[in-house]
Amino acid sequence: MFKFFRVTIIFYFFALTIAGPISADEIKFEASLDKKTAAIGETAQLGLTFYGTQSVPAPDIGNIDGCDVRYLGPSTMTTIINGSVSSSITHMYRVQPLRLGKFQFGPFTFKYEGSAYKSNAAFLTVDEERQKEGLSAKAAAVGPAAGGKEEEESILDSLDIRDKLFLTLKIDKPRAYVNELIPVTIKLYVNRLNVSDIQLPDLGQEGFSKAQFEEPKQYRERMGGELHDVLEFRTTIFGTRPGDYKLGPAKLKCNIAVRKRVRNISALSDDFMNEQGGRSPYFDDFFTRYERYPVELKSEETRLILSPLPAEGKPIDFSGAIGDYQFIFQAGPKKAKVGDPVTLTMEINGTGNFNTVIIPKLENVEGFRIYEPQAKTEPNRKVFRQVLIPETDLVFQTPKAIFTYFDPDKKEYKTITQGPISIQVEKVAEAPPQVIGAAPAAVPSAPMGIASVEEEKEAQGDILYIKESLGRIQSADYEIYKSPFVLVIVIIPLLALLAVYAVYARRERFIRDTKYAHRSAAFKNMRREFFQLKHCLKANDAKSFYEALFHTLQNYLGGMFYIPVSGLTFDTIEPVLRYKNIDIAVINKIKNIFDLCDRAKFALSNVDALRMKDDMRELEEIIRDLERKKALR
């Protein structure tokens, strides 16, 4: 037993030793740039390298004045030399200068697991000479059309892309009613350009529903004598207030890849690669690279007139449904007892704005107890289930259902009446009364003195005499291994060993799996930040509440998907969410939270405590859905 304890204690201290964190002295932090000079709009790569570990997350370097900085991702390296193992991780950033000058990156200070690290400084120079060289190379890459422009113009200004890359917006109905669905088509036209990272269009319009675009359709179309590649995005929207509107412009973000020649190759090409007095096309392709430039395209505006619904002929029970619908009415079971449920299924299908469709009105509900209905919305279909409890056997049919809607094509109100449906309700059978406590019939006993000799002997054998001393009392099935003392001695060390192993495995996973560590930390920090949200809600401080709501969502998404928190917006997180196959409903909720936080900065007076509570509940639903998605992977 002592030997077992000794082995356990040795293993315990050994596990703690190998699971300990890397000391700060073993980790080195270094910053570097892949070039020292650049032109305006030209990109460079900034690398932040940590030697001696591969678990350090991406540092938040903040904003660099005069530069556009975007995080690209991590790169890890492991080297084995003469049995000595070394590891490192490099976080790469894309740096794009926007003006002339000398830019300093660092020294950066970064804290991780209680230790502070400091890097060196790296410098990037953007001067006039380098800018002239860059503009000359850009002019050569895009052809003679850019030769007459000023040197300070960017490469995008030197490209005439108005006929090669543009966006159009079209609506099928220039006139519509309030809450009527309006089909919208947005097309992206591309003519012989390298376009990538195309995002979904944005059609934000006050007074209209949020546009939810489907997956785009791709085809080719000839326009103006030129053949264009087309991406067609379709959606439907509806307006909530009558008026004369200018819809748009639609906006779309993408990247354009611009061809660029590598410098200082003219001498080499002249000596070895001339073909009939010209440079080899294979040589040009080899020494040519492409740089991507972000572009935001905008369409033209289009006019839309929204009219209110006509008051003439409007039914009293009209609830606002707009479209062209059919109404299916069913009931079951048709034979029941008093107190048993009868379910009414009311299905509305067709085309229209199902956001305006509510449960049909029930009439003649006397004799029924009615419960809260359930609704389920599907494409071009909405189903309501209403549970009724008959309270008497005197009801012979269900209530009738009435559904009223407005048909915008025929410009008239329509009413569909279904039911009633005959049912049979029976009384509940009464149970027979039960007799409690009845005594069994007495069995006659034999007369005294008639018992046999054998019965008398059996009676004498049943007599047990009283013992004067109890002696040692012990269970007949007693076994020593069932003693609580033995169980304590054996099981507690085993549990301690398992606990040590669990702690070691968790620490090891935190060190090896950086993404798991970030996700765990994100969830832990989120729970702490929710306390601040509840405090702001209790104080009815809308400004502080929406700032805390924004930072809570931002920090959680950054940790969950291993992305730097600084500058994280819906535009930066949406491609990651789609790549991770996050449900579109969750993505829309995340976009809604970001939009709410932006609008709350300018319209705090319209926000009450009830609205803030609903927004916090929606954030909880987002986190619950993402955590469930994480658990299923």
C-alpha positions in Angstrom: 0.0 0.0 0.0 2.9 2.4 0.8 4.5 1.6 -2.5 1.2 2.5 -4.3 1.1 5.9 -2.5 4.7 6.5 -3.4 4.2 5.8 -7.1 1.1 8.1 -7.1 2.9 11.0 -5.5 5.9 10.6 -7.8 3.6 10.6 -10.9 1.7 13.6 -9.5 4.8 15.8 -9.2 6.1 14.5 -12.6 2.8 15.5 -14.2 3.0 19.0 -12.7 6.6 19.4 -13.8 6.0 18.5 -17.5 2.7 20.4 -17.6 4.2 23.7 -16.4 4.1 26.7 -18.7 7.0 27.8 -20.8 9.0 30.5 -19.0 9.1 33.9 -20.3 12.9 33.8 -20.7 12.6 31.0 -23.4 10.2 33.1 -25.7 11.6 35.8 -28.0 9.4 38.3 -29.8 10.6 39.8 -33.1 9.0 42.1 -35.7 10.1 42.2 -39.4 9.0 43.6 -42.8 9.6 41.8 -46.1 10.7 45.2 -47.7 12.1 48.5 -46.5 10.7 50.7 -49.2 7.3 50.8 -51.0 5.0 53.1 -53.0 1.6 54.4 -52.1 -0.9 51.5 -52.5 1.9 48.9 -52.7 1.6 46.2 -50.0 4.2 44.8 -47.7 4.1 42.0 -45.1 4.7 42.6 -41.4 5.6 39.5 -39.5 5.4 39.2 -35.7 7.4 36.1 -34.7 7.5 34.3 -31.3 10.4 31.9 -31.0 10.1 29.1 -28.5 6.4 28.5 -28.7 3.5 27.9 -31.1 0.6 28.8 -28.8 0.8 32.6 -28.7 -2.4 34.2 -30.2 -2.3 37.1 -32.7 -1.3 40.4 -31.0 -3.6 43.3 -31.4 -1.3 46.0 -32.9 -4.1 48.6 -33.2 -4.2 51.2 -36.0 -1.1 52.6 -37.7 -1.6 56.2 -38.8 -1.4 56.5 -42.6 -1.4 52.7 -43.2 -4.1 50.1 -43.9 -3.2 47.1 -41.7 -5.1 43.8 -42.1 -4.4 40.5 -40.3 -3.6 37.6 -42.8 -3.1 34.6 -40.4 -0.5 32.6 -38.5 2.4 30.4 -39.8 4.1 27.9 -37.5 7.6 26.3 -37.9 9.3 23.4 -36.1 13.1 22.7 -36.6 15.2 19.8 -35.4 19.0 20.2 -35.5 21.2 17.5 -33.9 18.3 16.4 -31.7 17.5 19.9 -30.5 13.9 20.9 -31.2 13.0 24.6 -31.7 9.5 26.0 -32.6 8.1 29.4 -33.6 4.9 31.0 -34.7 4.6 34.1 -37.0 1.5 36.2 -37.3 1.4 37.9 -40.7 -0.2 41.3 -41.4 -0.7 43.0 -44.7 0.5 46.6 -44.6 -0.5 49.2 -47.3 0.8 52.8 -47.0 -1.7 55.5 -48.0 0.7 58.5 -48.0 4.3 59.5 -48.3 6.6 59.2 -45.2 8.6 56.9 -43.0 6.4 54.5 -41.0 7.6 52.8 -37.8 6.0 49.5 -36.7 6.7 48.8 -33.1 8.2 48.2 -30.7 5.1 46.1 -29.8 4.4 45.1 -26.2 2.3 41.9 -25.7 1.1 40.2 -22.6 0.4 36.5 -22.5 -0.3 34.1 -19.6 1.1 36.7 -17.1 4.3 37.4 -19.0 5.1 40.5 -21.0 7.0 40.4 -24.3 8.5 43.3 -26.3 9.6 43.3 -29.9 12.0 45.5 -31.8 10.9 48.2 -34.3 10.6 47.8 -38.1 10.6 50.7 -40.6 9.0 51.2 -44.0 9.9 54.2 -46.2 7.5 55.7 -48.8 9.4 58.5 -50.6 8.8 60.3 -53.9 11.5 58.4 -55.8 10.0 55.1 -54.9 6.5 56.4 -55.6 7.6 57.5 -59.1 9.1 54.0 -59.7 5.8 52.4 -58.5 3.6 54.6 -60.7 5.8 53.9 -63.7 5.5 50.2 -63.1 1.7 50.5 -62.7 1.4 52.5 -66.0 3.4 49.9 -67.8 1.2 47.1 -66.4 -2.1 48.8 -67.4 -1.1 49.9 -70.8 -1.0 53.3 -72.6 -4.4 54.4 -71.2 -2.7 55.3 -67.9 0.4 57.0 -69.3 -1.0 60.5 -69.4 -2.2 60.6 -65.8 -0.4 62.3 -63.0 2.1 60.3 -61.0 0.3 60.8 -57.7 -2.8 59.0 -59.0 -3.4 55.6 -57.5 -3.5 52.5 -59.7 -7.3 52.2 -59.4 -7.8 55.8 -60.7 -5.5 55.0 -63.7 -7.8 52.0 -64.7 -10.9 52.8 -66.7 -13.2 50.1 -65.3 -16.5 51.8 -65.6 -17.5 49.6 -68.6 -15.7 46.5 -67.3 -16.9 46.3 -63.7 -20.2 47.7 -62.6 -23.3 47.0 -60.6 -27.0 47.4 -61.5 -30.1 47.5 -59.4 -33.6 46.6 -60.8 -37.0 46.2 -59.1 -39.9 44.4 -60.8 -42.5 46.8 -59.5 -42.0 50.5 -59.6 -45.3 50.9 -57.8 -46.4 48.7 -54.8 -48.5 48.7 -51.7 -47.2 48.9 -48.1 -46.0 45.5 -46.9 -46.2 44.0 -50.4 -43.2 41.9 -51.4 -41.1 43.6 -54.1 -38.6 41.4 -56.1 -35.1 43.0 -56.4 -32.3 41.9 -58.7 -28.7 43.1 -58.4 -26.3 42.2 -61.1 -22.5 42.4 -61.0 -21.0 42.7 -64.5 -17.3 41.7 -65.1 -15.5 42.1 -68.4 -12.0 40.6 -68.6 -10.9 41.5 -65.0 -9.6 39.4 -62.2 -12.1 40.0 -59.4 -12.1 38.0 -56.1 -13.4 38.1 -52.6 -16.9 39.2 -53.8 -19.2 39.9 -50.8 -23.0 39.9 -50.8 -24.6 43.2 -51.8 -25.8 45.7 -49.3 -29.2 47.3 -49.8 -29.8 49.1 -46.6 -32.8 51.4 -46.9 -34.6 53.1 -44.0 -38.3 52.1 -43.9 -37.7 48.8 -45.7 -37.1 45.3 -44.6 -33.6 43.9 -44.5 -32.6 42.3 -47.8 -31.6 38.6 -47.4 -29.9 37.6 -50.6 -29.9 34.1 -52.0 -26.9 32.3 -53.5 -26.0 34.1 -56.7 -26.6 32.7 -60.2 -23.7 32.9 -62.6 -24.0 33.2 -66.4 -22.8 35.3 -69.3 -24.5 38.2 -71.0 -23.7 40.4 -74.0 -24.0 44.2 -73.3 -22.8 46.9 -75.6 -21.2 44.5 -77.9 -19.1 43.0 -75.1 -19.5 39.7 -73.4 -19.6 40.0 -69.6 -19.6 37.5 -66.8 -22.6 38.1 -64.6 -23.4 37.4 -60.9 -27.1 37.8 -60.3 -28.3 38.3 -56.7 -32.0 38.1 -56.1 -34.1 39.0 -53.0 -37.4 40.5 -51.9 -38.1 43.5 -49.7 -41.1 45.3 -48.5 -41.8 48.9 -47.3 -43.5 49.7 -44.1 -44.6 53.3 -44.8 -46.2 54.9 -47.9 -44.3 57.5 -49.9 -42.1 58.2 -52.9 -38.7 56.6 -52.4 -35.3 56.5 -54.1 -34.2 52.9 -53.6 -30.4 52.4 -53.4 -27.7 52.6 -54.3 -26.8 49.0 -53.9 -23.3 48.5 -52.7 -20.9 45.6 -53.2 -17.3 45.1 -52.0 -14.7 43.0 -53.9 -11.0 43.0 -54.7 -9.4 43.6 -58.1 -6.1 41.9 -59.0 -3.9 44.3 -60.9 -0.9 43.1 -62.9 2.5 44.4 -61.7 6.0 43.9 -63.1 8.9 43.0 -60.8 11.6 45.7 -60.7 15.2 45.5 -62.0 14.8 42.8 -64.6 15.4 44.9 -67.8 19.1 44.2 -68.1 18.6 40.5 -67.6 15.8 40.4 -70.2 17.7 42.4 -72.7 20.7 40.1 -72.6 19.0 36.7 -72.6 15.3 36.9 -73.4 15.0 39.1 -76.5 12.9 37.6 -79.3 13.0 39.6 -82.5 13.7 42.8 -80.7 11.0 42.2 -78.0 10.9 40.6 -74.6 9.7 37.0 -74.4 6.1 36.6 -73.2 7.1 33.7 -71.0 9.8 35.9 -69.4 7.1 38.6 -68.8 4.7 36.1 -67.2 7.4 34.7 -64.9 8.4 38.2 -63.6 4.8 39.4 -63.3 2.8 39.4 -60.1 -0.6 40.6 -59.1 -1.7 42.9 -56.3 -5.2 43.0 -55.0 -7.0 46.3 -54.3 -10.3 46.7 -52.5 -13.1 48.3 -54.4 -16.7 49.2 -53.4 -19.1 49.3 -56.3 -22.3 51.3 -56.3 -25.4 51.0 -58.5 -27.7 53.8 -59.7 -30.7 54.7 -57.6 -34.2 53.6 -58.7 -37.6 55.1 -57.9 -40.2 53.3 -56.0 -43.7 54.5 -55.0 -45.4 52.8 -52.0 -49.2 53.3 -51.7 -51.4 52.6 -48.6 -53.9 49.8 -48.8 -57.3 51.0 -50.0 -59.9 51.7 -47.4 -62.8 50.8 -49.7 -64.0 47.3 -49.2 -61.7 46.6 -46.3 -63.2 43.9 -44.0 -63.5 44.6 -40.3 -61.4 41.5 -39.4 -58.6 42.2 -41.9 -55.3 41.7 -40.1 -52.8 42.9 -42.7 -52.0 39.8 -44.8 -50.9 40.7 -48.4 -50.4 38.3 -51.2 -52.3 35.5 -53.1 -53.0 32.6 -50.7 -54.9 29.3 -50.3 -56.3 28.1 -47.0 -56.4 24.5 -45.9 -58.3 23.6 -42.7 -58.2 20.2 -40.9 -59.2 18.8 -37.5 -58.3 15.7 -35.6 -59.2 13.4 -34.0 -62.8 13.6 -35.0 -63.9 11.3 -32.1 -62.8 12.3 -28.6 -63.9 12.4 -25.0 -64.6 15.4 -22.8 -61.2 16.8 -21.7 -59.3 15.2 -24.6 -57.4 17.6 -27.0 -58.6 18.2 -30.6 -56.0 19.9 -32.9 -57.0 22.3 -35.6 -54.4 22.5 -38.4 -54.6 25.7 -40.5 -52.2 25.9 -43.5 -51.8 29.1 -45.5 -49.8 28.6 -48.7 -49.2 30.7 -51.8 -47.1 33.7 -52.6 -46.8 36.9 -50.6 -45.4 38.5 -47.5 -45.8 35.7 -44.8 -44.5 38.2 -42.2 -48.0 39.7 -42.4 -49.9 36.4 -42.1 -51.3 35.6 -38.6 -53.6 32.8 -37.4 -57.1 32.8 -38.9 -59.9 34.0 -36.7 -62.0 31.3 -35.0 -65.7 31.8 -34.5 -68.2 30.0 -32.2 -65.7 28.7 -29.7 -68.3 28.1 -27.0 -67.8 24.8 -25.2 -64.1 24.7 -25.9 -61.1 25.6 -23.8 -58.5 27.3 -26.1 -54.7 27.1 -25.7 -51.9 29.3 -27.3 -51.4 28.3 -30.9 -48.1 27.2 -32.5 -46.9 28.6 -35.8 -44.3 27.2 -38.3 -43.1 29.2 -41.3 -41.6 27.5 -44.4 -40.9 28.8 -47.9 -44.3 29.8 -49.4 -46.1 28.2 -46.5 -47.2 28.9 -42.9 -48.9 26.3 -40.6 -50.8 27.1 -37.4 -51.8 24.4 -34.9 -54.5 25.3 -32.4 -55.4 22.9 -29.6 -59.0 22.9 -28.3 -60.3 21.0 -25.3 -64.0 20.1 -25.4 -65.5 20.8 -22.0 -68.9 19.2 -22.6 -70.3 16.4 -24.8 -72.9 18.9 -26.2 -70.4 20.2 -28.9 -70.8 18.5 -32.3 -68.5 20.5 -34.5 -65.3 22.6 -34.4 -65.3 26.4 -34.7 -65.1 27.8 -38.2 -62.0 29.7 -39.3 -61.9 32.9 -41.3 -58.8 34.2 -43.2 -58.8 37.6 -44.9 -56.1 39.0 -47.1 -55.4 41.7 -49.8 -54.5 40.6 -53.3 -52.2 43.3 -54.7 -52.4 42.0 -58.3 -56.2 42.1 -58.4 -56.3 45.1 -56.0 -59.1 43.7 -53.8 -59.7 42.1 -50.4 -60.6 38.4 -50.2 -62.0 36.3 -47.4 -61.8 32.5 -47.1 -64.0 30.7 -44.6 -63.3 27.0 -43.7 -65.3 24.7 -41.4 -66.9 23.9 -39.2 -65.9 20.2 -39.1 -68.2 17.7 -37.4 -66.7 15.9 -34.4 -68.1 13.4 -31.9 -67.5 14.1 -28.2 -68.3 11.4 -25.6 -68.7 11.6 -21.9 -66.0 10.2 -19.6 -67.1 6.8 -18.2 -67.6 6.8 -14.4 -65.6 4.3 -12.4 -67.5 1.9 -10.0 -67.3 2.8 -6.3 -64.5 1.0 -4.4 -65.0 -0.6 -0.9 -62.0 0.2 1.3 -61.2 -1.7 4.5 -63.6 -4.8 4.2 -62.5 -7.6 6.6 -61.9 -11.1 5.1 -64.3 -13.9 6.2 -63.3 -15.7 9.3 -62.0 -19.3 9.0 -63.5 -21.6 11.6 -60.9 -23.1 14.0 -60.7 -26.6 15.2 -62.2 -27.4 18.6 -60.0 -27.3 21.6 -58.4 -30.6 22.4 -58.6 -32.2 19.0 -55.1 -31.2 17.7 -53.0 -34.1 16.7 -49.8 -35.2 18.4 -47.7 -34.2 15.3 -49.0 -30.6 15.5 -48.2 -30.4 19.2 -44.6 -31.5 18.5 -44.2 -28.9 15.8 -45.4 -26.2 18.1 -42.9 -27.3 20.7 -40.1 -27.2 18.1 -40.8 -23.5 17.4 -40.0 -22.4 20.9 -36.7 -20.4 21.1 -35.2 -19.7 24.5 -33.8 -16.2 25.5 -30.0 -15.9 25.5 -28.3 -14.5 28.5 -25.3 -13.1 26.4 -25.5 -11.8 22.8 -21.8 -12.5 22.1 -20.1 -11.0 18.9 -22.7 -9.7 16.4 -21.5 -9.9 12.7 -23.3 -10.0 9.4 -23.4 -13.4 7.8 -22.3 -12.0 4.4 -19.6 -9.7 5.9 -16.4 -9.3 3.6 -13.5 -7.1 4.4 -13.2 -5.5 0.9 -16.6 -4.0 1.5 -15.3 -2.0 4.5 -15.6 1.8 4.0 -12.0 2.2 5.3 -10.7 -0.1 2.5 -12.7 1.8 -0.1 -11.3 5.1 1.1 -7.7 3.8 0.9 -8.1 2.4 -2.6 -10.5 4.7 -4.4 -9.2 8.2 -3.2 -5.7 7.7 -4.6 -7.2 6.4 -7.9 -9.5 9.5 -8.1 -6.5 11.8 -7.3 -4.5 10.1 -10.1 -7.4 10.6 -12.6 -7.8 14.2 -11.5 -4.0 14.9 -12.0 -4.2 13.3 -15.5 -7.3 15.4 -16.4 -5.6 18.6 -15.3 -2.5 17.7 -17.2 -4.5 16.8 -20.4 -6.4 20.1 -20.2 -3.2 22.1 -19.7 -1.5 20.2 -22.6 -4.5 20.9 -24.9 -4.4 24.6 -24.0 -0.7 24.7 -25.0 -1.0 22.7 -28.2 -4.5 23.7 -29.4 -4.4 27.5 -29.5 -7.9 27.7 -31.1 -9.4 25.6 -28.3 -7.7 27.9 -25.7 -9.1 31.0 -27.5 -12.6 29.6 -27.6 -12.6 28.6 -24.0 -11.3 32.0 -23.0 -13.9 33.7 -25.2 -16.7 31.8 -23.5 -15.3 32.5 -20.0 -14.9 36.2 -20.7 -18.3 36.4 -22.2 -19.9 35.2 -19.0 -18.1 37.9 -17.1 -19.1 40.6 -19.6 -22.8 39.6 -19.3 -22.7 40.8 -15.7 -21.7 44.3 -17.0 -24.6 44.1 -19.5 -27.1 43.3 -16.7 -25.7 46.2 -14.6 -26.2 48.6 -17.5 -29.7 47.2 -18.1 -30.6 47.7 -14.4 -29.3 51.3 -14.5 -31.2 51.9 -17.8 -28.0 53.3 -19.3 -28.6 52.7 -23.1 -25.3 54.2 -24.2 -23.2 52.0 -21.9 -25.4 49.0 -22.6 -24.9 49.1 -26.4 -21.2 49.8 -26.1 -21.0 46.7 -23.7 -23.2 44.7 -26.1 -20.9 45.5 -29.1 -17.7 44.7 -27.2 -19.2 41.5 -25.8 -20.1 40.2 -29.3 -16.8 41.5 -30.7 -14.7 39.8 -28.1 -16.6 36.5 -28.2 -16.4 36.2 -32.1 -12.7 37.2 -32.1 -11.9 34.5 -29.5 -14.3 31.9 -31.0 -12.8 32.1 -34.5 -9.2 33.1 -33.7 -9.4 36.6 -35.2 -7.9 39.9 -33.8 -10.6 41.8 -31.9 -9.4 45.2 -33.0 -11.5 46.5 -36.0 -13.7 43.4 -36.0 -17.0 44.2 -37.8 -19.7 42.2 -39.5 -18.0 42.7 -42.8 -14.8 41.0 -41.5 -16.6 38.2 -39.7 -19.2 37.3 -42.3 -16.8 35.4 -44.7 -15.5 33.4 -41.7 -19.1 32.5 -40.5 -20.0 31.4 -44.0 -16.8 29.3 -44.3 -17.6 27.7 -41.0 -21.1 26.8 -42.3 -22.9 28.8 -39.6 -26.6 28.8 -40.1 -27.8 31.8 -42.1 -30.3 32.6 -39.4 -27.5 33.0 -36.9 -25.5 35.2 -39.3 -28.5 37.4 -39.7 -28.9 37.7 -35.9 -25.2 38.7 -35.7 -25.6 41.4 -38.4 -28.7 42.6 -36.6 -26.8 43.1 -33.3 -24.0 45.0 -35.1 -26.6 47.2 -36.9 -28.4 47.9 -33.6 -25.2 48.9 -31.9 -24.4 51.3 -34.7 -27.9 52.8 -34.7 -27.9 53.1 -31.0 -25.0 55.6 -31.1 -27.3 58.1 -32.8 -30.8 57.2 -31.6 -30.5 56.4 -27.9 -33.6 58.3 -27.1 -35.8 55.7 -28.9 -34.4 52.8 -26.9 -36.2 51.6 -23.7 -35.4 48.9 -21.2 -37.7 46.4 -22.8 -35.9 46.7 -26.1 -32.4 46.4 -24.4 -33.6 43.2 -22.7 -34.7 41.8 -26.0 -31.4 42.6 -27.6 -29.5 41.0 -24.8 -31.7 37.9 -25.1 -30.9 37.8 -28.9 -27.2 37.9 -28.1 -27.6 35.0 -25.7 -29.3 33.0 -28.5 -26.4 33.7 -30.8 -23.9 32.5 -28.3 -26.0 29.4 -27.5 -26.2 28.5 -31.2 -22.5 29.0 -31.8 -21.6 26.9 -28.7 -23.9 24.2 -29.9 -22.2 24.3 -33.3 -18.9 24.0 -31.6 -20.0 21.0 -29.6 -21.1 19.2 -32.8 -17.8 19.5 -34.5 
